[in-house]
Structure formats: structure tokens, C-alpha cells
């Protein structure tokens, strides 16, 4: 079998695991929606962002929806490594890259389900984007690229962890990072130090790109920065994951 066929088999395996244990998908979908309800209904009136708060917050919450599903992916890849499944795959001559790719693609699919649910709820809460068909296609592309990048980084973190429990905790910084970006409030409204961090961390240009696409007026320079960050994170995560996998397997 080719590496592509091996990857397809590993993807089907991971999807079956998700179907048998839907709790992880449920959490990935539910938590961002709860956060959206909390900020829109409890705190939305406290923020002066120049537009309806649901329109401002949705792009950042889309990114948060991607990050919330990462803990399950890190735990799953670490379980494969620590419970001996990888040794069985080695005996079966399964491509090592296929094992990791299966986890990444399954993570991206989970992200798409979570983001679709979140955007559906956002529309119920009054989201009114000006995006056209090409803008929506761009939104999907950014979400997939972000999911691919964070997926590889999460797989690398899961492989580096010693136990499934610590693997799940390793993704916590990725979940917290959106809160220190322009996801909830504009970076210019933050205090010194935090403002500079929010302006230059990798998630802010991704959020601003999504915000521009939903408004129908994306900024090419910001979009280029967002894509560059995603490609860099994906490449770094991939190389780290392959090196760690080769060493431990």
C-alpha cells in the first residue's frame, strides 16, 4: 500500500474512535459555544468595539473552537505511543508518517464540525457578515490551514509528553493564547506590554484575517502574515513530530 492509502486507513481508524467516544467532539463543539454565550450576553455591552459585539467576537471564537479540540488529539497520539499500538503498526509495515497524518486530518475534521456549529449559533445570535462566496471560501481555507498547523504542533506535543494526561495538559497554552489576542477586545484597548504581545503573537493576524473576510474587506498584508504564521507553525510541528516519533518508535 502507498503512504496515501496508509494515511486513509489511519484516518478511518481515528474517525471510528471519535464516533465511539463522541465526548471529545462534544466538548470541542460545546465549550466555544458556551464561551460565545458568556461573552455576548454577559460581557458584550461592556466592550466598545465599533460594531455589534457578535460580529466582532465571532472570528476570535472560531479560532478558539479550533484550539478547544486539540487536547483530545494530543491525548490520542500519546496513547498510541505509550500503549504499544505503534509497535504493532511497525510489525504491519505501516508508514510512520501515515500514523501522524491520520491524527492531524481527524483533528481538522473535528475543527470543521466545531466551527460550523459555532457559526450557526452566531447567526442565531445576530451575526450579520458582509462576506461574499469568495470570502466564505477564504474563511474555510484559513480555518483548515490553522487546523492543519495547530494539528501538527499538537501531535508533536503529544509525542513529547510522557503520559496521556500530560499530553492533554500540553495543549492548554494553545487554548489560552487566543484570550491574549484581539479575539475578545481590540489589542489597542489593552494595557502596555499585553498590547504589544497581543499585536505580535501568531493568533492575532489569523483572527484579523477572519474578521476582514467576514466583513467582506480582507487586508492582504494581514492575510499574508496569517498564512506565514500558519505555514511556519505547521512546518515546525511536522519536523518536531517526525523527529520525536522516529526517536520514540
Secondary structure, DSSP 4 states (H G I P E B T S, - for coil): --HHHHHHHHHHHHHHHHHHTTHHHHHHHHHHHHHHHIIIIIIGGG---SS-HHHHHHHHHHHHHHHHTHHHHHHHHHHHHHTTHHHHHHHTT--HHHHHHHHHHHHHHHHHHHHHHHHHHHHHTT------HHHHHHHHHHHHHHHHHHHHHHHHHHHHSSSHHHHHHHTHHHHHHGGGTTSSS-GGGSPTTHHHHHHHSHHHHHHHHHHHHHTT---HHHHHHHHHHHHHHHHHHHHHHHHHHHHH-
